């Protein structure tokens, strides 16, 4: 958005060349400028301490002369020159800044109250706009972020807030970036940190999840019983057709019981003796 020369394309597609101030400083302004230059010359080299200023690589200086913005946009990085008594400058940090959005009590679309907090990363994209267009860009961005968080989450249901955090973060970033563009602010990232539910709602959701798990367990147990009964029916049909198979199964059961260390006494009886009772 902002170039090194200070030009900017605004939200409406307009281009502001070099952030030039409107109007002229007038005759009195020129006289005061001449006097300031004269004082700088006669006090040289002591005046260098007041005239030469330095800003870091990550900083820019916005200069005002007699209350009007000096043409050329923000100065820096490095060394720049000001006139004592008539020039005033403000330093602007261009590094990325992060801040926490305090927990906001939000009423969701399905009438559930939740507490949500977030973190926002932004940087100054145009030093002149951040000084001229808003009194305190950082404070204004923080207040706007809290309002945007409440407005965005108020249109979502609880299930959407819990499952679509990334999408909600993108919506908030777009809304904040558009709103802070006239202030020279670029919102780089927004992250929803935590969603805190009321204790009663947490207990209700836990009970619902437990009931759902128990229902699934009963369904799985019933399906297992059904498969086992089918397998037993097939085995019984095979044993009916082959009496020797039934006798072998009987002997295998006796072997399994005798292998265990217990006090069970087993009296094996021939199957032929039991057939009379079975008839």
MARFIPA-272549 format. One line per 8 residues: number of its first residue (from 0); their letters; for each residue x, y, z of C-alpha. Coordinates in Angstrom, 3 decimals, always signed. Example, Ala and Ser with C-alpha at 12.3 -4.5 7.8 and 13.67 -1.06 7.14 Angstrom:
MARFIPA-272549
0 = AS = +12.300:-4.500:+7.800  +13.670:-1.060:+7.140
END
This chain:
MARFIPA-272549
0 = XXXXXXXX = +0.000:+0.000:+0.000  +2.682:+2.509:+1.014  +5.816:+2.927:-1.060  +9.124:+4.421:-0.085  +8.134:+7.742:-1.604  +4.990:+7.847:+0.530  +2.402:+7.349:-2.232  -0.625:+5.256:-1.412
8 = XXXXXXXX = -3.604:+3.790:-3.196  -6.615:+4.327:-0.984  -9.611:+2.027:-0.508  -11.527:+3.780:-3.259  -8.729:+3.382:-5.795  -7.457:+6.947:-5.451  -3.724:+7.650:-5.258  -2.242:+10.185:-2.851
16 = XXXXXXXX = +1.051:+11.443:-4.212  +3.716:+11.885:-1.539  +1.103:+12.828:+1.113  +1.412:+16.489:+0.139  -0.348:+18.911:+2.481  -2.882:+21.288:+1.039  -2.334:+25.023:+0.992  +0.706:+27.162:+1.693
24 = XXXXXXXX = +2.468:+28.277:+4.879  +2.028:+31.919:+3.887  +4.334:+34.896:+4.152  +4.651:+34.624:+7.911  +5.662:+31.003:+7.534  +8.373:+31.870:+5.060  +9.667:+34.575:+7.389  +9.833:+32.176:+10.325
32 = XXXXXXXX = +11.543:+29.574:+8.136  +14.152:+32.147:+7.109  +14.759:+33.135:+10.725  +15.170:+29.485:+11.712  +17.683:+28.931:+8.910  +19.574:+32.064:+9.945  +19.797:+30.839:+13.558  +21.068:+27.480:+12.349
40 = XXXXXXXX = +23.820:+29.175:+10.329  +25.054:+31.539:+13.046  +25.053:+28.787:+15.717  +26.806:+26.251:+13.497  +28.063:+23.653:+14.446  +26.089:+23.663:+17.725  +22.833:+23.734:+15.754  +23.605:+20.289:+14.310
48 = XXXXXXXX = +22.586:+18.739:+17.620  +19.086:+20.154:+17.166  +18.744:+19.856:+13.390  +20.010:+16.352:+12.633  +17.812:+13.439:+13.729  +18.187:+9.701:+13.167  +15.543:+6.967:+12.913  +16.167:+3.226:+12.892
56 = XXXXXXXX = +15.620:+0.861:+9.981  +12.212:-0.146:+11.358  +11.078:+3.447:+12.052  +9.783:+6.391:+10.036  +9.500:+10.069:+10.972  +6.475:+12.198:+10.049  +7.528:+15.886:+9.992  +5.231:+18.882:+10.482
64 = XXXXXXXX = +6.387:+22.419:+9.691  +4.309:+25.122:+11.324  +1.558:+22.555:+11.818  +1.508:+21.414:+8.174  +2.720:+18.082:+6.865  +6.018:+18.372:+5.024  +5.823:+17.096:+1.452  +7.670:+13.906:+0.637
72 = XXXXXXXX = +5.948:+11.661:+3.135  +7.626:+9.970:+6.049  +11.388:+10.254:+6.395  +13.798:+7.446:+7.078  +15.419:+5.192:+7.755  +18.666:+6.940:+8.610  +19.428:+10.630:+9.097  +17.179:+13.564:+8.259
80 = XXXXXXXX = +17.188:+17.318:+8.852  +14.662:+19.492:+10.709  +14.500:+23.197:+11.425  +14.459:+24.082:+15.125  +11.457:+25.888:+16.620  +9.223:+25.450:+13.567  +9.498:+21.697:+12.843  +7.978:+18.892:+14.858
88 = XXXXXXXX = +8.275:+15.200:+14.088  +6.747:+11.952:+15.325  +8.379:+8.534:+15.128  +6.312:+5.578:+13.932  +7.374:+1.964:+14.489  +6.787:-0.253:+11.429  +7.408:-3.587:+13.156  +4.651:-6.150:+13.615
96 = XXXXXXXX = +2.807:-5.719:+16.908  +0.668:-8.315:+18.654  -1.945:-7.864:+21.361  -4.463:-10.039:+23.160  -8.142:-9.329:+22.761  -9.695:-9.583:+26.257  -12.258:-12.390:+26.730  -15.551:-11.298:+25.238
104 = XXXXXXXX = -18.938:-12.574:+26.416  -20.680:-13.520:+23.173  -24.256:-14.688:+22.646  -24.183:-17.138:+19.748  -26.871:-17.577:+17.136  -28.347:-20.547:+19.040  -28.569:-18.489:+22.282  -25.511:-19.899:+24.067
112 = XXXXXXXX = -23.259:-17.555:+26.047  -19.529:-18.231:+25.579  -16.346:-16.361:+26.497  -13.918:-16.049:+23.580  -10.503:-14.395:+23.399  -8.149:-13.908:+20.453  -4.754:-12.536:+19.437  -4.182:-10.015:+16.622
120 = XXXXXXXX = -0.983:-9.281:+14.690  -0.741:-5.980:+12.809  +1.792:-3.460:+11.569  +1.811:+0.151:+10.419  +1.731:+0.142:+6.630  +1.667:+3.918:+6.145  +3.258:+6.129:+8.788  +1.604:+9.350:+7.601
128 = XXXXXXXX = -1.906:+7.906:+7.611  -1.394:+6.364:+11.070  -0.527:+9.808:+12.478  -2.876:+12.053:+10.494  -6.046:+9.965:+10.275  -6.371:+8.597:+13.810  -5.353:+9.886:+17.230  -4.040:+6.562:+18.576
136 = XXXXXXXX = -3.784:+3.854:+15.934  -2.795:+1.076:+18.349  -5.595:+1.776:+20.831  -8.175:+2.167:+18.073  -7.141:-1.149:+16.513  -7.486:-2.942:+19.852  -10.980:-1.566:+20.476  -12.058:-2.385:+16.924
144 = XXXXXXXX = -10.709:-5.942:+17.269  -12.840:-6.560:+20.385  -15.955:-5.228:+18.622  -15.258:-7.245:+15.485  -14.813:-10.416:+17.562  -18.235:-9.993:+19.176  -19.964:-9.104:+15.910  -18.432:-12.022:+13.997
152 = XXXXXXXX = -19.140:-14.693:+16.602  -22.665:-13.394:+17.196  -23.662:-14.663:+13.743  -22.302:-18.179:+14.347  -23.755:-21.172:+16.161  -21.824:-22.867:+18.959  -20.939:-25.863:+16.788  -19.547:-23.542:+14.094
160 = XXXXXXXX = -17.425:-21.634:+16.625  -15.905:-24.863:+17.941  -15.256:-26.446:+14.535  -14.550:-23.497:+12.197  -11.975:-21.420:+14.074  -9.762:-20.947:+11.033  -12.637:-19.671:+8.911  -13.749:-17.295:+11.692
168 = XXXXXXXX = -10.177:-15.990:+12.009  -10.077:-15.247:+8.280  -13.388:-13.384:+8.463  -12.128:-11.276:+11.361  -8.860:-10.534:+9.595  -10.660:-9.345:+6.455  -13.056:-7.131:+8.416  -10.276:-5.603:+10.539
176 = XXXXXXXX = -7.977:-5.051:+7.564  -10.692:-3.230:+5.635  -11.681:-1.062:+8.604  -8.104:-0.084:+9.544  -6.911:+0.610:+5.983  -7.674:+4.382:+6.247  -5.506:+4.429:+9.383  -2.469:+3.010:+7.563
184 = XXXXXXXX = -2.737:-0.282:+9.480  -2.274:-3.738:+7.936  -3.766:-6.618:+9.924  -1.578:-9.630:+9.171  -3.156:-12.389:+11.247  -5.990:-13.073:+13.681  -6.208:-16.222:+15.801  -9.033:-17.339:+18.106
192 = XXXXXXXX = -7.226:-18.573:+21.223  -9.829:-20.120:+23.495  -13.566:-20.710:+23.712  -14.782:-21.126:+27.293  -18.208:-22.647:+27.868  -20.362:-22.341:+31.016  -19.912:-25.154:+33.571  -23.527:-26.297:+33.193
200 = XXXXXXXX = -23.144:-26.523:+29.437  -19.897:-28.486:+29.786  -21.631:-31.008:+32.050  -24.561:-31.312:+29.677  -22.247:-31.876:+26.708  -20.250:-34.464:+28.688  -23.450:-36.322:+29.622  -24.590:-36.242:+26.009
208 = XXXXXXXX = -21.245:-37.604:+24.809  -21.300:-40.357:+27.446  -24.843:-41.375:+26.490  -23.834:-41.448:+22.844  -20.851:-43.696:+23.612  -23.023:-46.076:+25.678  -25.562:-46.274:+22.862  -22.841:-47.126:+20.352
216 = XXXXXXXX = -21.433:-49.763:+22.728  -24.849:-51.424:+23.060  -25.293:-51.445:+19.297  -21.868:-53.032:+18.822  -22.612:-55.659:+21.519  -25.958:-56.485:+19.884  -24.308:-56.880:+16.492  -21.717:-59.204:+18.072
224 = XXXXXXXX = -24.460:-61.337:+19.651  -26.240:-61.533:+16.329  -23.110:-62.730:+14.509  -22.340:-65.232:+17.285  -25.851:-66.696:+17.136  -25.553:-67.151:+13.375  -22.215:-68.909:+13.786  -23.680:-71.206:+16.489
232 = XXXXXXXX = -26.638:-72.036:+14.260  -24.337:-72.976:+11.399  -22.226:-75.131:+13.736  -25.341:-76.857:+15.076  -26.515:-77.659:+11.548  -23.144:-79.255:+10.777  -23.167:-81.335:+13.984  -26.687:-82.617:+13.262
240 = XXXXXXXX = -25.506:-84.055:+9.974  -22.346:-85.566:+11.537  -22.728:-87.220:+14.993  -18.979:-87.840:+15.134  -18.416:-84.084:+15.069  -20.614:-83.705:+18.139  -18.626:-86.416:+19.933  -15.323:-84.701:+19.049
248 = XXXXXXXX = -16.653:-81.389:+20.304  -17.678:-83.071:+23.538  -14.197:-84.523:+24.018  -12.579:-81.162:+23.217  -14.699:-79.485:+25.901  -13.614:-82.110:+28.440  -9.985:-81.495:+27.525  -10.368:-77.758:+28.011
256 = XXXXXXXX = -11.967:-78.197:+31.428  -9.351:-80.697:+32.652  -6.484:-78.412:+31.571  -7.516:-75.776:+34.116  -6.389:-76.076:+37.758  -9.698:-76.368:+39.561  -11.580:-78.742:+41.790  -14.239:-79.661:+39.256
264 = XXXXXXXX = -14.989:-83.394:+39.064  -16.020:-84.630:+35.628  -17.933:-87.879:+34.992  -17.885:-88.561:+31.274  -20.882:-90.502:+30.045  -21.360:-92.071:+26.639  -23.650:-90.057:+24.418  -25.646:-93.172:+23.599
272 = XXXXXXX = -26.943:-93.316:+27.177  -28.250:-89.806:+26.934  -30.120:-90.322:+23.685  -32.814:-92.318:+25.432  -33.483:-89.463:+27.820  -33.397:-86.976:+24.988  -36.113:-88.933:+23.120
END
